[in-house]
């Protein structure tokens, strides 16, 4: 679990076009993370 104000761990994930993007690619930019915990899941 991350604590408020802690740095995000290094990771890579596909963007909306399927291209891999890593947090390091965005170094020096403001980044906003937002996700839906039940997106693409049954129920």
C-alpha positions in Angstrom: 0.0 0.0 0.0 1.3 3.4 -0.9 1.3 6.2 1.7 0.1 9.7 0.8 3.0 11.7 -0.6 5.2 8.7 -1.3 6.9 8.3 -4.6 5.3 5.9 -7.1 7.1 2.7 -7.8 8.7 2.1 -11.2 6.3 0.4 -13.6 5.3 0.1 -17.2 1.8 -0.2 -18.7 0.2 -0.1 -22.1 -1.3 3.2 -23.2 -4.6 3.7 -25.0 -2.9 2.6 -28.3 -1.2 -0.5 -26.8 2.3 1.1 -26.7 4.2 0.4 -23.5 4.8 3.5 -21.4 6.9 3.7 -18.3 6.9 6.2 -15.4 10.5 7.0 -16.4 9.2 8.2 -19.8 7.3 10.9 -18.0 10.2 12.1 -15.8 9.9 15.9 -15.2 6.2 16.0 -16.1 3.2 16.1 -13.8 1.4 12.8 -13.8 -2.1 12.0 -12.7 -3.1 8.4 -12.1 -6.7 7.4 -12.2 -8.3 4.0 -12.6 -11.4 2.1 -11.9 -10.9 -0.9 -9.7 -13.7 -2.9 -11.3 -13.1 -1.8 -14.9 -13.1 -4.7 -17.3 -14.1 -7.2 -14.6 -17.3 -9.2 -14.5 -19.9 -8.2 -12.0 
